[in-house]
Amino acid sequence: MPKRAGLLLFLCQFLLLPPFASCSADSDALQSELGAPVHDYSLTAHNFAEGLIGVATQFHVPMGIEWLNTPAARTPLTLDLKDTTLREILDAITRTQPGYEVRVGNGVVHVFSLNIPSNQNFLDLKVKRFEAHHDVVDMAERRLRNLVQSNVGRPQLGGGGRGGSLAANVGETTVDLQLEGVTVETVLDSLATASTKKIWVVTFVDSFIPTATGFRRTLTLWNKAPLPDDEQPVWDMFHWGDPIPSEGLATE
């Protein structure tokens, strides 16, 4: 059997494929890697989301996380497994919380809550058209958020765009995308596989007080303060190894 180091090397080699490689081929290869042996694995995390982000970083796996910010999900998490696989590690983490599943699609591992109905989940909204032309991922991500906020947040009165500043890492790679008739989740997956920001996280609030358009509210990991309708929804994207903010994950 290959050693754990061999698994890590193979995962890294696979994930250095060009960003325009087939999503289907990416998903098939990722499914295969999830079954590769891991002989010893230990995890210590402050909470559920941090544990999943840690696995994504350690094994260099593109990951999309949809989680409910419940008190139970904010409790510390420890895990010790032997003679396991990466898929079994992910399954073990998701079993610490009720109502979660793992699936692979678009070359991304998804961990998601079954407790968010589709009609409340902005990730299931269809995007008529989304384009990015030599944009850093932060700019492409902002464009997507502006598109989605017009459907999920408070309806905007009048015309005009949104102002604001944008900071990006020096040397950040650019992305080129042209997508039509896909879900918001698929666009986020495409941004993750095409850029160096490989992890996206949607944090849903632990109560259904919907936006004016009927969607479940979201929070950012950077701040647990509630956001008004016209700033809904939000999500966070991270590079592998980015420090994870603690404010939005703090206990009450």
C-alpha positions in Angstrom: 0.0 0.0 0.0 1.2 3.5 -0.7 2.2 5.6 2.3 0.3 8.7 3.4 3.0 10.9 1.9 2.3 9.2 -1.4 -1.3 10.2 -1.1 -0.5 13.8 -0.4 1.9 14.0 -3.3 -0.6 12.4 -5.7 -3.3 14.8 -4.6 -1.0 17.8 -5.1 0.0 16.5 -8.6 -3.6 16.0 -9.6 -4.7 19.5 -8.4 -2.0 21.2 -10.4 -4.0 20.4 -13.6 -4.8 23.4 -15.8 -8.0 25.2 -14.7 -9.8 24.4 -17.9 -9.6 20.6 -17.5 -12.9 18.8 -17.8 -15.1 19.1 -14.7 -16.2 15.5 -15.2 -12.7 14.3 -15.4 -11.8 16.3 -12.3 -14.7 14.8 -10.3 -13.8 11.3 -11.4 -10.2 11.7 -10.4 -11.2 13.3 -7.1 -13.6 10.5 -6.3 -10.7 8.1 -6.8 -8.5 10.0 -4.5 -11.1 10.1 -1.8 -10.7 6.3 -1.6 -6.9 6.3 -1.3 -5.6 4.9 2.0 -4.6 7.1 4.9 -2.9 5.0 7.6 -3.0 7.4 10.6 -5.1 10.6 10.9 -5.6 13.0 13.8 -7.6 16.2 13.8 -8.1 18.9 16.4 -10.3 21.9 15.5 -12.2 24.6 17.3 -15.4 23.8 15.4 -17.0 21.9 12.6 -16.2 24.4 9.8 -12.6 24.8 10.9 -12.2 21.0 10.9 -13.5 20.7 7.3 -11.3 23.7 6.1 -8.3 22.0 7.8 -8.9 18.8 5.9 -9.3 20.7 2.6 -6.0 22.4 3.2 -4.0 19.4 4.5 -5.0 17.2 1.5 -5.2 20.0 -1.1 -8.8 19.3 -1.9 -11.1 21.9 -3.5 -14.1 22.2 -1.1 -17.5 23.9 -0.8 -19.0 24.0 2.6 -22.7 24.8 3.4 -23.2 24.7 7.2 -25.6 25.9 9.8 -24.0 28.0 12.5 -25.5 26.1 15.5 -24.1 25.9 19.0 -23.2 22.2 18.5 -21.3 23.0 15.3 -19.2 25.6 17.1 -18.0 23.1 19.7 -14.4 21.7 19.6 -13.8 18.7 17.3 -11.3 15.9 17.7 -10.8 12.9 15.5 -8.3 9.9 15.5 -8.6 7.3 12.8 -6.3 4.5 11.6 -6.3 2.6 8.3 -8.9 4.9 6.8 -9.5 6.9 3.6 -9.9 10.6 2.9 -13.6 9.9 2.2 -14.0 8.2 5.6 -12.3 11.1 7.3 -14.9 13.5 5.7 -17.7 11.2 6.6 -16.5 11.0 10.2 -16.5 14.8 10.5 -19.9 15.2 9.0 -21.3 12.5 11.3 -20.5 14.8 14.3 -23.4 17.0 13.2 -26.9 15.8 12.3 -28.2 16.2 8.7 -25.0 16.6 6.7 -23.8 14.8 3.6 -20.7 14.7 1.4 -20.8 14.6 -2.4 -18.4 15.3 -5.2 -19.3 17.4 -8.2 -17.6 19.9 -10.6 -14.2 18.8 -9.3 -15.1 20.0 -5.8 -15.9 18.1 -2.5 -19.2 19.4 -1.1 -20.2 19.1 2.5 -23.7 20.4 3.0 -26.6 20.5 5.4 -29.9 18.8 4.4 -31.8 21.2 6.7 -31.8 24.1 4.1 -34.7 23.6 1.7 -33.8 24.4 -1.9 -36.3 27.3 -2.1 -34.5 28.9 0.9 -30.9 28.3 -0.5 -29.5 31.0 -2.7 -26.9 28.4 -4.0 -29.6 26.8 -6.0 -30.5 30.0 -7.9 -29.9 29.9 -11.6 -27.5 32.4 -13.1 -28.5 33.3 -16.6 -24.9 34.3 -17.6 -21.7 34.8 -15.7 -18.4 35.9 -17.3 -14.9 36.6 -16.0 -12.2 37.8 -18.3 -8.7 37.9 -16.9 -10.1 38.9 -13.5 -8.6 38.1 -10.1 -10.9 35.8 -8.2 -11.8 38.6 -5.8 -13.2 40.7 -8.6 -15.1 37.8 -10.2 -16.4 36.9 -6.8 -17.7 40.4 -6.3 -19.4 40.4 -9.7 -21.2 37.1 -8.7 -22.3 38.6 -5.3 -23.8 41.6 -7.0 -25.7 39.4 -9.3 -27.1 37.2 -6.5 -27.8 40.1 -4.1 -30.3 41.5 -6.6 -32.4 38.3 -6.3 -31.9 37.4 -2.6 -31.6 40.8 -0.8 -34.0 43.6 -0.5 -35.1 44.7 -4.0 -33.1 47.8 -5.1 -34.8 51.0 -5.9 -33.5 53.0 -8.8 -30.4 52.3 -10.9 -26.7 52.6 -10.3 -24.0 50.2 -9.3 -22.3 49.4 -6.0 -19.1 51.2 -4.8 -16.4 49.9 -2.6 -12.7 49.0 -2.5 -11.1 45.7 -3.3 -7.8 44.2 -2.1 -6.1 41.2 -3.7 -2.9 39.3 -3.1 0.1 40.5 -5.2 0.6 38.0 -8.0 -2.9 36.5 -7.7 -3.7 34.4 -10.8 -6.6 35.5 -13.0 -9.6 33.5 -14.1 -11.5 33.3 -17.4 -15.0 31.9 -17.2 -18.1 32.0 -19.4 -21.1 30.2 -17.9 -24.7 30.1 -18.8 -27.8 28.7 -17.1 -25.9 27.3 -14.1 -26.5 27.5 -10.4 -24.7 29.9 -8.0 -23.1 26.8 -6.5 -21.6 25.8 -9.9 -20.2 29.3 -10.4 -18.5 29.1 -7.0 -17.1 25.7 -7.9 -15.8 27.1 -11.1 -14.1 30.0 -9.3 -12.5 27.5 -6.8 -11.2 25.2 -9.5 -9.9 28.0 -11.8 -8.3 30.1 -9.1 -6.0 29.7 -6.1 -8.9 30.2 -3.7 -9.9 26.6 -3.4 -12.4 26.7 -0.5 -15.7 28.4 -0.4 -17.9 28.5 2.8 -21.5 29.5 3.2 -22.6 30.1 6.8 -26.3 29.9 7.2 -27.9 31.4 10.4 -29.5 29.0 12.9 -33.0 30.4 12.6 -35.4 31.0 9.7 -36.1 34.7 9.7 -36.0 35.0 5.9 -34.9 37.9 3.7 -37.6 39.9 2.1 -37.4 37.5 -0.9 -37.8 34.4 1.3 -34.2 33.1 1.5 -32.3 31.8 4.5 -29.9 34.5 5.9 -26.2 34.1 5.9 -23.2 35.3 7.9 -19.5 35.9 7.1 -16.9 34.1 9.2 -15.3 37.5 9.7 -18.2 39.0 11.7 -21.1 37.3 13.5 -23.2 40.5 13.4 -26.4 40.1 11.4 -26.4 41.6 7.9 -29.2 43.7 6.4 -31.2 42.4 3.4 -29.4 44.5 0.9 -26.1 42.7 1.9 -27.5 39.2 1.6 -26.2 36.7 0.8 -22.5 36.4 1.8 -19.9 33.7 1.6 -16.2 33.4 2.3 -13.4 32.0 0.0 -10.0 30.9 1.2 -6.7 29.8 -0.2 -5.4 26.5 1.2 -3.6 27.5 4.4 -5.2 30.9 4.9 -5.8 31.7 8.6 -9.4 31.1 9.5 -11.2 34.1 11.1 -12.7 33.3 14.5 -15.2 36.1 15.0 -18.0 34.6 13.0 -17.4 31.2 14.7 -17.3 32.5 18.3 -19.7 30.9 20.8 -22.5 33.0 22.1 
